[in-house]
């Protein structure tokens, strides 16, 4: 393995590390932290919406099941009434 590419990457990293205090002073790092907090808040909201949608889907499935059961019961009762008449 050649040393020149490794030395180049190491020099680049050292140069980036030298600029790090400038990033702190300029507020770019704090902006990133705010962005992360904002992203976490949005993800939490998205999770809440997803949970509500799942609950709604279950509710609708139950209502459809109940509707079908009621229709079957009504059909049976109508047949009984027709048979008694």
C-alpha positions as protocol buffer text, in pm:
chain_id: "A"
residue {
  index: 1
  type: UNK
  ca { x: 0 y: 0 z: 0 }
}
residue {
  index: 2
  type: UNK
  ca { x: 136 y: 338 z: -96 }
}
residue {
  index: 3
  type: UNK
  ca { x: 193 y: 600 z: 169 }
}
residue {
  index: 4
  type: UNK
  ca { x: 131 y: 907 z: -48 }
}
residue {
  index: 5
  type: UNK
  ca { x: -253 y: 873 z: -62 }
}
residue {
  index: 6
  type: UNK
  ca { x: -266 y: 805 z: 310 }
}
residue {
  index: 7
  type: UNK
  ca { x: -49 y: 1107 z: 387 }
}
residue {
  index: 8
  type: UNK
  ca { x: -267 y: 1322 z: 162 }
}
residue {
  index: 9
  type: UNK
  ca { x: -586 y: 1212 z: 339 }
}
residue {
  index: 10
  type: UNK
  ca { x: -423 y: 1267 z: 677 }
}
residue {
  index: 11
  type: UNK
  ca { x: -316 y: 1619 z: 575 }
}
residue {
  index: 12
  type: UNK
  ca { x: -672 y: 1692 z: 457 }
}
residue {
  index: 13
  type: UNK
  ca { x: -816 y: 1571 z: 788 }
}
residue {
  index: 14
  type: UNK
  ca { x: -571 y: 1786 z: 983 }
}
residue {
  index: 15
  type: UNK
  ca { x: -670 y: 2086 z: 774 }
}
residue {
  index: 16
  type: UNK
  ca { x: -1040 y: 2021 z: 839 }
}
residue {
  index: 17
  type: UNK
  ca { x: -975 y: 1986 z: 1211 }
}
residue {
  index: 18
  type: UNK
  ca { x: -804 y: 2325 z: 1211 }
}
residue {
  index: 19
  type: UNK
  ca { x: -1123 y: 2482 z: 1074 }
}
residue {
  index: 20
  type: UNK
  ca { x: -1342 y: 2318 z: 1339 }
}
residue {
  index: 21
  type: UNK
  ca { x: -1317 y: 2600 z: 1596 }
}
residue {
  index: 22
  type: UNK
  ca { x: -1424 y: 2841 z: 1321 }
}
residue {
  index: 23
  type: UNK
  ca { x: -1733 y: 2628 z: 1264 }
}
residue {
  index: 24
  type: UNK
  ca { x: -1820 y: 2648 z: 1633 }
}
residue {
  index: 25
  type: UNK
  ca { x: -1775 y: 3025 z: 1633 }
}
residue {
  index: 26
  type: UNK
  ca { x: -1985 y: 3074 z: 1322 }
}
residue {
  index: 27
  type: UNK
  ca { x: -2277 y: 2876 z: 1466 }
}
residue {
  index: 28
  type: UNK
  ca { x: -2284 y: 2616 z: 1189 }
}
residue {
  index: 29
  type: UNK
  ca { x: -2253 y: 2333 z: 1440 }
}
residue {
  index: 30
  type: UNK
  ca { x: -2534 y: 2477 z: 1651 }
}
residue {
  index: 31
  type: UNK
  ca { x: -2745 y: 2505 z: 1338 }
}
residue {
  index: 32
  type: UNK
  ca { x: -2686 y: 2137 z: 1278 }
}
residue {
  index: 33
  type: UNK
  ca { x: -2798 y: 2059 z: 1632 }
}
residue {
  index: 34
  type: UNK
  ca { x: -3112 y: 2265 z: 1579 }
}
residue {
  index: 35
  type: UNK
  ca { x: -3174 y: 2083 z: 1254 }
}
residue {
  index: 36
  type: UNK
  ca { x: -3138 y: 1748 z: 1428 }
}
residue {
  index: 37
  type: UNK
  ca { x: -3379 y: 1854 z: 1701 }
}
residue {
  index: 38
  type: UNK
  ca { x: -3621 y: 1975 z: 1435 }
}
residue {
  index: 39
  type: UNK
  ca { x: -3584 y: 1648 z: 1247 }
}
residue {
  index: 40
  type: UNK
  ca { x: -3644 y: 1445 z: 1565 }
}
residue {
  index: 41
  type: UNK
  ca { x: -3955 y: 1650 z: 1636 }
}
residue {
  index: 42
  type: UNK
  ca { x: -4083 y: 1592 z: 1283 }
}
residue {
  index: 43
  type: UNK
  ca { x: -4010 y: 1220 z: 1305 }
}
residue {
  index: 44
  type: UNK
  ca { x: -4197 y: 1204 z: 1635 }
}
residue {
  index: 45
  type: UNK
  ca { x: -4492 y: 1379 z: 1471 }
}
residue {
  index: 46
  type: UNK
  ca { x: -4475 y: 1141 z: 1175 }
}
residue {
  index: 47
  type: UNK
  ca { x: -4470 y: 845 z: 1413 }
}
residue {
  index: 48
  type: UNK
  ca { x: -4774 y: 982 z: 1593 }
}
residue {
  index: 49
  type: UNK
  ca { x: -4957 y: 1024 z: 1264 }
}
residue {
  index: 50
  type: UNK
  ca { x: -4862 y: 672 z: 1157 }
}
residue {
  index: 51
  type: UNK
  ca { x: -4989 y: 534 z: 1489 }
}
residue {
  index: 52
  type: UNK
  ca { x: -5318 y: 722 z: 1449 }
}
residue {
  index: 53
  type: UNK
  ca { x: -5355 y: 590 z: 1094 }
}
residue {
  index: 54
  type: UNK
  ca { x: -5294 y: 234 z: 1214 }
}
residue {
  index: 55
  type: UNK
  ca { x: -5556 y: 278 z: 1486 }
}
residue {
  index: 56
  type: UNK
  ca { x: -5799 y: 418 z: 1228 }
}
residue {
  index: 57
  type: UNK
  ca { x: -5738 y: 121 z: 995 }
}
residue {
  index: 58
  type: UNK
  ca { x: -5812 y: -123 z: 1277 }
}
residue {
  index: 59
  type: UNK
  ca { x: -6125 y: 70 z: 1366 }
}
residue {
  index: 60
  type: UNK
  ca { x: -6251 y: 64 z: 1008 }
}
residue {
  index: 61
  type: UNK
  ca { x: -6180 y: -309 z: 979 }
}
residue {
  index: 62
  type: UNK
  ca { x: -6377 y: -373 z: 1297 }
}
residue {
  index: 63
  type: UNK
  ca { x: -6668 y: -161 z: 1171 }
}
residue {
  index: 64
  type: UNK
  ca { x: -6673 y: -351 z: 840 }
}
residue {
  index: 65
  type: UNK
  ca { x: -6669 y: -682 z: 1027 }
}
residue {
  index: 66
  type: UNK
  ca { x: -6955 y: -563 z: 1249 }
}
residue {
  index: 67
  type: UNK
  ca { x: -7153 y: -442 z: 945 }
}
residue {
  index: 68
  type: UNK
  ca { x: -7118 y: -780 z: 774 }
}
residue {
  index: 69
  type: UNK
  ca { x: -7226 y: -961 z: 1093 }
}
residue {
  index: 70
  type: UNK
  ca { x: -7529 y: -731 z: 1123 }
}
residue {
  index: 71
  type: UNK
  ca { x: -7623 y: -796 z: 760 }
}
residue {
  index: 72
  type: UNK
  ca { x: -7599 y: -1171 z: 814 }
}
residue {
  index: 73
  type: UNK
  ca { x: -7812 y: -1147 z: 1128 }
}
residue {
  index: 74
  type: UNK
  ca { x: -8071 y: -935 z: 945 }
}
residue {
  index: 75
  type: UNK
  ca { x: -8085 y: -1189 z: 660 }
}
residue {
  index: 76
  type: UNK
  ca { x: -8143 y: -1473 z: 908 }
}
residue {
  index: 77
  type: UNK
  ca { x: -8415 y: -1278 z: 1089 }
}
residue {
  index: 78
  type: UNK
  ca { x: -8588 y: -1186 z: 761 }
}
residue {
  index: 79
  type: UNK
  ca { x: -8590 y: -1553 z: 660 }
}
residue {
  index: 80
  type: UNK
  ca { x: -8746 y: -1645 z: 996 }
}
residue {
  index: 81
  type: UNK
  ca { x: -9013 y: -1378 z: 955 }
}
residue {
  index: 82
  type: UNK
  ca { x: -9086 y: -1496 z: 599 }
}
residue {
  index: 83
  type: UNK
  ca { x: -9105 y: -1859 z: 714 }
}
residue {
  index: 84
  type: UNK
  ca { x: -9344 y: -1770 z: 997 }
}
residue {
  index: 85
  type: UNK
  ca { x: -9574 y: -1580 z: 760 }
}
